Amino acid sequence: MKVPHEWHKGFFDNSFYNPASPAAVEKAPAEAAFVLKQLKLKKGSALLDLCCGPGRHAVEFAKKGLAVTGFDYSRDYLREAAARAGKKKVPLRLLRGDMRRLKFRGEFDAAVNLFTSFGYFQKLSDDIRTLKGLARALKPGGLFLIDLVHGGFVRKNFRPRFWHELEDHYLLEDSREASGGVFNTWTRVPKKGGRALSRSFYTRMYTKASLGAALKKAGLRPVRFWGSFGGAPLTGKANRLIVLARKKG
Ligand SMILES: C[S@@+](CC[C@H](N)C(=O)[O-])C[C@H]1O[C@@H](n2cnc3c(N)ncnc32)[C@H](O)[C@@H]1O
């Protein structure tokens, strides 16, 4: 399995994968409500949705009266986020860039990074660089909520190969454990026939300890951990790793 260098720059487009599947869009309002309960922001507060993708959470935040900036690398997804905001009649500031090169300075009351949109770089130093940029983007005392797949759960329940049935296609996931993370190849097979498409990617597997340490390196102090958007505690059985952290201030 060969994962292309900088795979994340070529993986996220509508011809292959869209994180805003009907099922994921349906879950977004409840997930956004959980996030907002933790962030306790006043109307008009500035919120950064780092790696906002097609904006399924960003529009929910904007509907609650927050000044939302969505940041992402994928042109396809940013176009979709703009269309979604237009349809819901909410303002959304959308910016394109690489999460390792954030230029914001003390602009945001809070930030979020949702649905495993972190841990894509094979150099841990790139993850730390991203978190440092994110910390610089926050006002002193600003909050950051991050939601990742739980590395502890993935390692314990590792399945090297399995099929999913999705709306219009079957998806084969091939995975291989590597130091610090997992290499994956997804193969999409359209139900109506046609060419199968494969793309490979890497995800660093974070645990409570390793994510806590990375956040601290960037000047963000973890304050709470959960194992689901329902607020379940983070145990070995939890498949999500959700952390609330605060910038020193
Ligand atoms: C799994 S998707 C999640 C999107 C969105 N948060 C959601 O929940 O629907 C990961 C997102 O990270 C974005 N991304 C990947 N690499 C990036 C990078 N280097 N800089 C900025 N965004 C990136 C992708 O374009 C994609 O939108």
Ligand as a Chemical Component Dictionary entry (heavy atoms), coordinates in Angstrom:
data_LIG
# 
_chem_comp.id                   LIG 
_chem_comp.type                 NON-POLYMER 
_chem_comp.pdbx_formal_charge   0 
_chem_comp.three_letter_code    LIG 
# 
loop_
_chem_comp_atom.comp_id 
_chem_comp_atom.atom_id 
_chem_comp_atom.alt_atom_id 
_chem_comp_atom.type_symbol 
_chem_comp_atom.charge 
_chem_comp_atom.model_Cartn_x 
_chem_comp_atom.model_Cartn_y 
_chem_comp_atom.model_Cartn_z 
_chem_comp_atom.pdbx_ordinal 
LIG C1  C1  C 0  -13.006 14.029 7.253 1  
LIG S1  S1  S 1  -13.200 15.589 6.498 2  
LIG C2  C2  C 0  -14.207 16.409 7.697 3  
LIG C3  C3  C 0  -14.850 17.669 7.224 4  
LIG C4  C4  C 0  -15.821 18.351 8.208 5  
LIG N1  N1  N 0  -15.169 18.736 9.449 6  
LIG C5  C5  C 0  -17.019 17.482 8.497 7  
LIG O1  O1  O 0  -17.176 17.033 9.643 8  
LIG O2  O2  O -1 -17.832 17.274 7.600 9  
LIG C6  C6  C 0  -11.584 16.302 6.683 10 
LIG C7  C7  C 0  -11.429 17.692 6.116 11 
LIG O3  O3  O 0  -10.068 18.138 6.286 12 
LIG C8  C8  C 0  -9.709  18.897 5.140 13 
LIG N2  N2  N 0  -8.228  18.938 5.017 14 
LIG C9  C9  C 0  -7.416  17.894 4.758 15 
LIG N3  N3  N 0  -6.116  18.294 4.743 16 
LIG C10 C10 C 0  -6.130  19.623 4.981 17 
LIG C11 C11 C 0  -5.101  20.597 5.105 18 
LIG N4  N4  N 0  -3.821  20.284 4.977 19 
LIG N5  N5  N 0  -5.461  21.872 5.381 20 
LIG C12 C12 C 0  -6.777  22.216 5.513 21 
LIG N6  N6  N 0  -7.798  21.330 5.391 22 
LIG C13 C13 C 0  -7.471  20.046 5.153 23 
LIG C14 C14 C 0  -10.386 18.165 4.002 24 
LIG O4  O4  O 0  -10.487 18.941 2.833 25 
LIG C15 C15 C 0  -11.732 17.790 4.619 26 
LIG O5  O5  O 0  -12.690 18.789 4.413 27 
# 
loop_
_chem_comp_bond.comp_id 
_chem_comp_bond.atom_id_1 
_chem_comp_bond.atom_id_2 
_chem_comp_bond.value_order 
_chem_comp_bond.pdbx_ordinal 
LIG C1  S1  SING 1  
LIG S1  C2  SING 2  
LIG S1  C6  SING 3  
LIG C2  C3  SING 4  
LIG C3  C4  SING 5  
LIG C4  N1  SING 6  
LIG C4  C5  SING 7  
LIG C5  O1  DOUB 8  
LIG C5  O2  SING 9  
LIG C6  C7  SING 10 
LIG C7  O3  SING 11 
LIG C7  C15 SING 12 
LIG O3  C8  SING 13 
LIG C8  N2  SING 14 
LIG C8  C14 SING 15 
LIG N2  C9  SING 16 
LIG N2  C13 SING 17 
LIG C9  N3  DOUB 18 
LIG N3  C10 SING 19 
LIG C10 C11 SING 20 
LIG C10 C13 DOUB 21 
LIG C11 N4  SING 22 
LIG C11 N5  DOUB 23 
LIG N5  C12 SING 24 
LIG C12 N6  DOUB 25 
LIG N6  C13 SING 26 
LIG C14 O4  SING 27 
LIG C14 C15 SING 28 
LIG C15 O5  SING 29 
# 
